Amino acid sequence: MAKEDIVKELTKIKGIGKTKAELLYKKGFNSIDKLKKTSINELIKVEGITDTMATDIKNQFKEKTEKKKVQPGKLRKAESKKPKTEKKTESKAKLDTKKEKEVKKPVEEEIKEEPKEEEIKEEEYKVKKKPILTKEQKEKLILRKKIKKRTPYFFREEWFRYKRIPKNWRKPDGITSKMRINLKYRPSKVRVGFRGPKETRGLHPSGFKEVIIKNVNDLDNIDPKTEAARISSSVGTKKRIDIEKKAEELEIRILNI
């Protein structure tokens, strides 16, 4: 087949355009059969194809094969619905009874092989680690939650009037600003009175002090009694797995798992 014909066939797959189809052709994927046989790791090596893209392409091929397998089964069901004039012979009746017994046996075996109590206990939910706090800190955390419930949402001045004005808060200014002067029925402004207790400022809702981590070595500087780790968004999956393993050994809680 010519290059143009192969590129057209590759573009029929969802998520593959002309540029990606040409890159696949250069890497040696001359036909769709080769794409079916290839693994996800080989597809990722091609420029512009990510993990999600590769899995989507492989899933598309799986769905097509499953549909082909289902179609002959549907025809058999339709044929079975048609009225049959032939009567079952004794030999056919015996075969049916044998099949029913064979089907019942594995079902009974599955029921017998129930999981033991010890196995169920291992799969139970593990309680997340909690910090060691003083009595005052615990009381102030409860108070902070109550204050947060009654605090209003702070919107920018005249956010409802124009589409170009976003809702995010900005301090009102200007000589004619009614919100700045604190006139009636104007929305509430950010003030000191809405602030939470001083003892709990900067703490996570669980009570831990957050510490951002970028390496495995950063976990050594954390106190697991009062501090918890938050993995940076720039950290990759490979390094993230290593951090989680070491955190379990040191009994440090990770907030963004």
Secondary structure as a PSIPRED ss2 file (coil, helix, strand):
# PSIPRED VFORMAT (PSIPRED V4.0)

   1 M C   1.000  0.000  0.000
   2 A C   1.000  0.000  0.000
   3 K H   0.000  1.000  0.000
   4 E H   0.000  1.000  0.000
   5 D H   0.000  1.000  0.000
   6 I H   0.000  1.000  0.000
   7 V H   0.000  1.000  0.000
   8 K H   0.000  1.000  0.000
   9 E H   0.000  1.000  0.000
  10 L H   0.000  1.000  0.000
  11 T H   0.000  1.000  0.000
  12 K C   1.000  0.000  0.000
  13 I C   1.000  0.000  0.000
  14 K C   1.000  0.000  0.000
  15 G C   1.000  0.000  0.000
  16 I C   1.000  0.000  0.000
  17 G C   1.000  0.000  0.000
  18 K H   0.000  1.000  0.000
  19 T H   0.000  1.000  0.000
  20 K H   0.000  1.000  0.000
  21 A H   0.000  1.000  0.000
  22 E H   0.000  1.000  0.000
  23 L H   0.000  1.000  0.000
  24 L H   0.000  1.000  0.000
  25 Y H   0.000  1.000  0.000
  26 K H   0.000  1.000  0.000
  27 K C   1.000  0.000  0.000
  28 G C   1.000  0.000  0.000
  29 F C   1.000  0.000  0.000
  30 N C   1.000  0.000  0.000
  31 S C   1.000  0.000  0.000
  32 I H   0.000  1.000  0.000
  33 D H   0.000  1.000  0.000
  34 K H   0.000  1.000  0.000
  35 L H   0.000  1.000  0.000
  36 K H   0.000  1.000  0.000
  37 K H   0.000  1.000  0.000
  38 T C   1.000  0.000  0.000
  39 S C   1.000  0.000  0.000
  40 I H   0.000  1.000  0.000
  41 N H   0.000  1.000  0.000
  42 E H   0.000  1.000  0.000
  43 L H   0.000  1.000  0.000
  44 I H   0.000  1.000  0.000
  45 K C   1.000  0.000  0.000
  46 V C   1.000  0.000  0.000
  47 E C   1.000  0.000  0.000
  48 G C   1.000  0.000  0.000
  49 I C   1.000  0.000  0.000
  50 T C   1.000  0.000  0.000
  51 D H   0.000  1.000  0.000
  52 T H   0.000  1.000  0.000
  53 M H   0.000  1.000  0.000
  54 A H   0.000  1.000  0.000
  55 T H   0.000  1.000  0.000
  56 D H   0.000  1.000  0.000
  57 I H   0.000  1.000  0.000
  58 K H   0.000  1.000  0.000
  59 N H   0.000  1.000  0.000
  60 Q H   0.000  1.000  0.000
  61 F H   0.000  1.000  0.000
  62 K H   0.000  1.000  0.000
  63 E H   0.000  1.000  0.000
  64 K H   0.000  1.000  0.000
  65 T H   0.000  1.000  0.000
  66 E H   0.000  1.000  0.000
  67 K H   0.000  1.000  0.000
  68 K H   0.000  1.000  0.000
  69 K H   0.000  1.000  0.000
  70 V H   0.000  1.000  0.000
  71 Q H   0.000  1.000  0.000
  72 P H   0.000  1.000  0.000
  73 G H   0.000  1.000  0.000
  74 K H   0.000  1.000  0.000
  75 L H   0.000  1.000  0.000
  76 R H   0.000  1.000  0.000
  77 K H   0.000  1.000  0.000
  78 A H   0.000  1.000  0.000
  79 E H   0.000  1.000  0.000
  80 S H   0.000  1.000  0.000
  81 K H   0.000  1.000  0.000
  82 K C   1.000  0.000  0.000
  83 P C   1.000  0.000  0.000
  84 K C   1.000  0.000  0.000
  85 T C   1.000  0.000  0.000
  86 E C   1.000  0.000  0.000
  87 K C   1.000  0.000  0.000
  88 K C   1.000  0.000  0.000
  89 T C   1.000  0.000  0.000
  90 E H   0.000  1.000  0.000
  91 S H   0.000  1.000  0.000
  92 K H   0.000  1.000  0.000
  93 A H   0.000  1.000  0.000
  94 K H   0.000  1.000  0.000
  95 L H   0.000  1.000  0.000
  96 D H   0.000  1.000  0.000
  97 T H   0.000  1.000  0.000
  98 K H   0.000  1.000  0.000
  99 K H   0.000  1.000  0.000
 100 E H   0.000  1.000  0.000
 101 K H   0.000  1.000  0.000
 102 E H   0.000  1.000  0.000
 103 V H   0.000  1.000  0.000
 104 K H   0.000  1.000  0.000
 105 K H   0.000  1.000  0.000
 106 P H   0.000  1.000  0.000
 107 V H   0.000  1.000  0.000
 108 E H   0.000  1.000  0.000
 109 E H   0.000  1.000  0.000
 110 E H   0.000  1.000  0.000
 111 I H   0.000  1.000  0.000
 112 K H   0.000  1.000  0.000
 113 E C   1.000  0.000  0.000
 114 E C   1.000  0.000  0.000
 115 P C   1.000  0.000  0.000
 116 K C   1.000  0.000  0.000
 117 E H   0.000  1.000  0.000
 118 E H   0.000  1.000  0.000
 119 E H   0.000  1.000  0.000
 120 I H   0.000  1.000  0.000
 121 K H   0.000  1.000  0.000
 122 E H   0.000  1.000  0.000
 123 E C   1.000  0.000  0.000
 124 E C   1.000  0.000  0.000
 125 Y C   1.000  0.000  0.000
 126 K C   1.000  0.000  0.000
 127 V C   1.000  0.000  0.000
 128 K C   1.000  0.000  0.000
 129 K C   1.000  0.000  0.000
 130 K C   1.000  0.000  0.000
 131 P C   1.000  0.000  0.000
 132 I C   1.000  0.000  0.000
 133 L C   1.000  0.000  0.000
 134 T C   1.000  0.000  0.000
 135 K H   0.000  1.000  0.000
 136 E H   0.000  1.000  0.000
 137 Q H   0.000  1.000  0.000
 138 K H   0.000  1.000  0.000
 139 E H   0.000  1.000  0.000
 140 K H   0.000  1.000  0.000
 141 L H   0.000  1.000  0.000
 142 I H   0.000  1.000  0.000
 143 L H   0.000  1.000  0.000
 144 R H   0.000  1.000  0.000
 145 K H   0.000  1.000  0.000
 146 K H   0.000  1.000  0.000
 147 I H   0.000  1.000  0.000
 148 K H   0.000  1.000  0.000
 149 K H   0.000  1.000  0.000
 150 R H   0.000  1.000  0.000
 151 T C   1.000  0.000  0.000
 152 P C   1.000  0.000  0.000
 153 Y C   1.000  0.000  0.000
 154 F C   1.000  0.000  0.000
 155 F C   1.000  0.000  0.000
 156 R C   1.000  0.000  0.000
 157 E C   1.000  0.000  0.000
 158 E C   1.000  0.000  0.000
 159 W C   1.000  0.000  0.000
 160 F C   1.000  0.000  0.000
 161 R C   1.000  0.000  0.000
 162 Y C   1.000  0.000  0.000
 163 K C   1.000  0.000  0.000
 164 R C   1.000  0.000  0.000
 165 I C   1.000  0.000  0.000
 166 P C   1.000  0.000  0.000
 167 K C   1.000  0.000  0.000
 168 N C   1.000  0.000  0.000
 169 W C   1.000  0.000  0.000
 170 R C   1.000  0.000  0.000
 171 K C   1.000  0.000  0.000
 172 P C   1.000  0.000  0.000
 173 D C   1.000  0.000  0.000
 174 G C   1.000  0.000  0.000
 175 I C   1.000  0.000  0.000
 176 T C   1.000  0.000  0.000
 177 S C   1.000  0.000  0.000
 178 K H   0.000  1.000  0.000
 179 M H   0.000  1.000  0.000
 180 R H   0.000  1.000  0.000
 181 I H   0.000  1.000  0.000
 182 N C   1.000  0.000  0.000
 183 L C   1.000  0.000  0.000
 184 K C   1.000  0.000  0.000
 185 Y C   1.000  0.000  0.000
 186 R C   1.000  0.000  0.000
 187 P C   1.000  0.000  0.000
 188 S C   1.000  0.000  0.000
 189 K C   1.000  0.000  0.000
 190 V C   1.000  0.000  0.000
 191 R C   1.000  0.000  0.000
 192 V H   0.000  1.000  0.000
 193 G H   0.000  1.000  0.000
 194 F H   0.000  1.000  0.000
 195 R C   1.000  0.000  0.000
 196 G C   1.000  0.000  0.000
 197 P C   1.000  0.000  0.000
 198 K H   0.000  1.000  0.000
 199 E H   0.000  1.000  0.000
 200 T H   0.000  1.000  0.000
 201 R C   1.000  0.000  0.000
 202 G C   1.000  0.000  0.000
 203 L E   0.000  0.000  1.000
 204 H C   1.000  0.000  0.000
 205 P C   1.000  0.000  0.000
 206 S C   1.000  0.000  0.000
 207 G C   1.000  0.000  0.000
 208 F C   1.000  0.000  0.000
 209 K E   0.000  0.000  1.000
 210 E E   0.000  0.000  1.000
 211 V E   0.000  0.000  1.000
 212 I E   0.000  0.000  1.000
 213 I E   0.000  0.000  1.000
 214 K C   1.000  0.000  0.000
 215 N C   1.000  0.000  0.000
 216 V C   1.000  0.000  0.000
 217 N H   0.000  1.000  0.000
 218 D H   0.000  1.000  0.000
 219 L H   0.000  1.000  0.000
 220 D H   0.000  1.000  0.000
 221 N H   0.000  1.000  0.000
 222 I C   1.000  0.000  0.000
 223 D C   1.000  0.000  0.000
 224 P C   1.000  0.000  0.000
 225 K C   1.000  0.000  0.000
 226 T C   1.000  0.000  0.000
 227 E E   0.000  0.000  1.000
 228 A E   0.000  0.000  1.000
 229 A E   0.000  0.000  1.000
 230 R E   0.000  0.000  1.000
 231 I E   0.000  0.000  1.000
 232 S C   1.000  0.000  0.000
 233 S C   1.000  0.000  0.000
 234 S C   1.000  0.000  0.000
 235 V C   1.000  0.000  0.000
 236 G C   1.000  0.000  0.000
 237 T H   0.000  1.000  0.000
 238 K H   0.000  1.000  0.000
 239 K H   0.000  1.000  0.000
 240 R H   0.000  1.000  0.000
 241 I H   0.000  1.000  0.000
 242 D H   0.000  1.000  0.000
 243 I H   0.000  1.000  0.000
 244 E H   0.000  1.000  0.000
 245 K H   0.000  1.000  0.000
 246 K H   0.000  1.000  0.000
 247 A H   0.000  1.000  0.000
 248 E H   0.000  1.000  0.000
 249 E H   0.000  1.000  0.000
 250 L H   0.000  1.000  0.000
 251 E C   1.000  0.000  0.000
 252 I C   1.000  0.000  0.000
 253 R C   1.000  0.000  0.000
 254 I E   0.000  0.000  1.000
 255 L C   1.000  0.000  0.000
 256 N C   1.000  0.000  0.000
 257 I C   1.000  0.000  0.000
